[in-house]
Amino acid sequence: MAKRKTYHVTKTDDGWQGKIENGKRASVKGKTKEEVVKKTIEVAKKQGNSSVKIHKRDGKIQEERTYPKGTDPFPPKG
């Protein structure tokens, strides 16, 4: 299986950004977290085996979403 590409949605001084892990530039930038999350998820879905880690304002991870859903390494039980 190919390595999973991970994107991070984080707070910046002038809004929010979505960036691939260890990337130099943001793939997505915006004023609101909601718009950046939506656009970053669209980018991740096009990549196939990927995940989006959504961070809170303080930098801690709020949630992680995996695409496609069937590739989640830790699916919930029940």
N, C-alpha and C positions, 0 to 999 in steps of 0.2 A: 504494500500500500504506500502511496506517495505521502510525503511529509505534509502535515497539516499547516496551512498558512494561517497565522494569527494576526488579527487586527486589533488595535486598542483605540477606544474612544476616550479621550482625556480632555481636561479643562486647560485652556490657554489663557494668556492675558487678555485677549480680545474675543474670546468665544470658546468654541470646542473644535477638536480635530479628530479625524479617524486616520490612523497610520498603521501600516504593516509593521510587525515587530522588527526592530533593529533598522527600520527605514530612516532615511535622512529627511525626506519631505513627506508632508501629509498628503494622503490620497483625497481626503475630503476635509473641507473647512466650513464653518458656519457659526452663526450667532447663538443658536439654541442647541441644546443637547439633543432634543427630539429630532430635529432635521438631520443632524450629523449621524445619529444612530441609524436612522432610516437609510440614508445614502450609503453609509459604510456597510450595512447589511446587504444592500443591492450589489456592491462591489464584491463582497465576500461570496455571495451566492454564485456570481459569474465565475469565480475561481474554482468552484467545486469543493474539494476537501478543505474546509476552512472553519475558523471560529472567530467570534467577535467578543472581546472582553470589554465590558462597559464599566468605566470607573466613575466613582463619586467625585465631587468637587475636591475632596481631600486626597484623592489619588488611590484610595482603596478600591478593590474590585467589588462592584455592585452585583453584576451577574455576567454569565458567559453563555453565549449562544453558538451552537454548532450547526454547520450546513454541509451537505444535506443532513437532516435530522437523524437519519439512520446510521450515521457514522459516529455518533456520540459515544466516546469510550466509557462513559459512566451513565447509562440510561437509568432513569428512576424505576423502581420496582413497583408494580401494582397499578 
